[in-house]
Amino acid sequence: MDESNILFIKKRGNTKKSEERLEVDDKHVTIQSRTGGSVVVNFKGSEGKINDIASFFHAVNEVEPIALNIAGAGEVDHYFRGISNITLNETDGLYNLSVTLQFRSTVV
């Protein structure tokens, strides 16, 4: 994993073999924290790149576990909450997409 990339990992089952991964350069991503432990991940890029990202998240069920690893700092578990429609920014000609994740708290 490149130090400036963000890695999304679908957590299915108990083995690493069942994981699907999406790695995105951080220049295409902004993350906004919301109240209540949710985050909105905004993607911006070419039509092809945004379609690849959308395909990854369209295959995720609501409240399915997703781990987020920013710049190799370690995995933080979230639940998938939803995905926006793809929009075209007329100003710069790039496409936008947003994904909402909920922080998955664990009580020990």
C-alpha positions as CSV (number, residue, x, y, z in Angstrom):
1,M,0.0,0.0,0.0
2,D,1.3,3.4,-1.0
3,E,1.8,5.7,2.0
4,S,-0.7,8.3,0.7
5,N,-3.4,5.9,-0.4
6,I,-6.7,5.0,1.3
7,L,-7.6,1.3,1.4
8,F,-11.2,0.1,1.8
9,I,-11.6,-3.6,2.7
10,K,-14.9,-5.5,2.6
11,K,-14.9,-7.8,5.6
12,R,-16.8,-10.9,4.7
13,G,-16.5,-14.0,6.8
14,N,-13.5,-14.9,9.0
15,T,-10.8,-15.3,6.4
16,K,-8.6,-12.9,4.5
17,K,-9.5,-14.8,1.3
18,S,-13.0,-13.4,1.5
19,E,-11.8,-9.8,1.6
20,E,-12.2,-7.5,-1.3
21,R,-10.1,-4.4,-1.5
22,L,-10.2,-1.0,-3.1
23,E,-7.2,1.3,-3.0
24,V,-7.6,4.9,-3.9
25,D,-5.0,7.7,-4.1
26,D,-5.7,10.3,-1.4
27,K,-5.7,13.1,-4.0
28,H,-9.1,11.7,-5.1
29,V,-10.6,11.5,-1.6
30,T,-11.8,13.8,1.2
31,I,-13.2,12.6,4.5
32,Q,-15.7,14.5,6.5
33,S,-16.5,13.5,10.1
34,R,-20.2,13.8,11.2
35,T,-21.8,13.6,14.6
36,G,-22.7,10.2,15.9
37,G,-19.6,8.5,14.6
38,S,-20.5,8.6,10.9
39,V,-18.1,9.8,8.1
40,V,-18.7,10.8,4.6
41,V,-16.0,9.8,2.1
42,N,-16.1,12.0,-1.0
43,F,-14.4,10.8,-4.2
44,K,-13.5,13.0,-7.2
45,G,-12.0,11.8,-10.4
46,S,-12.4,10.7,-14.0
47,E,-15.5,8.9,-15.1
48,G,-13.7,5.6,-15.2
49,K,-12.1,5.9,-11.8
50,I,-15.4,7.0,-10.2
51,N,-17.3,4.1,-11.9
52,D,-14.7,1.6,-10.5
53,I,-15.2,3.1,-7.0
54,A,-19.0,3.0,-7.4
55,S,-18.9,-0.7,-8.5
56,F,-17.0,-1.6,-5.4
57,F,-19.5,0.1,-3.1
58,H,-22.6,-1.0,-5.0
59,A,-21.6,-4.6,-4.2
60,V,-21.7,-3.8,-0.4
61,N,-24.9,-4.4,1.6
62,E,-26.1,-1.8,4.1
63,V,-24.4,-2.3,7.5
64,E,-21.9,-4.7,6.0
65,P,-18.4,-4.3,7.7
66,I,-15.9,-2.2,5.9
67,A,-12.4,-1.4,7.2
68,L,-10.7,1.9,6.3
69,N,-6.9,2.2,6.3
70,I,-5.6,5.6,5.7
71,A,-1.9,5.8,4.6
72,G,-1.1,2.5,6.3
73,A,-2.0,3.7,9.8
74,G,-4.0,0.6,10.5
75,E,-7.5,-0.6,9.8
76,V,-10.5,1.1,11.5
77,D,-13.7,-0.8,11.3
78,H,-16.9,0.8,10.0
79,Y,-20.3,-0.2,8.7
80,F,-21.4,0.7,5.2
81,R,-24.4,3.1,5.3
82,G,-25.0,4.2,1.7
83,I,-23.8,5.6,-1.6
84,S,-24.8,8.7,-3.5
85,N,-25.4,9.1,-7.2
86,I,-22.5,10.0,-9.4
87,T,-22.6,13.6,-10.4
88,L,-20.6,15.6,-12.9
89,N,-18.9,18.9,-11.8
90,E,-19.4,21.2,-14.8
91,T,-16.6,23.5,-13.6
92,D,-13.7,21.0,-13.6
93,G,-15.2,18.2,-15.7
94,L,-14.6,15.6,-12.9
95,Y,-17.1,13.2,-11.4
96,N,-18.1,13.1,-7.8
97,L,-19.4,10.3,-5.6
98,S,-20.0,10.1,-1.8
99,V,-20.1,7.1,0.5
100,T,-21.4,7.2,4.1
101,L,-19.8,4.9,6.7
102,Q,-20.6,4.5,10.4
103,F,-17.8,3.9,12.9
104,R,-18.0,0.4,14.4
105,S,-17.4,0.7,18.1
106,T,-16.4,-2.3,20.0
107,V,-16.9,-2.7,23.8
108,V,-14.4,-4.8,25.6
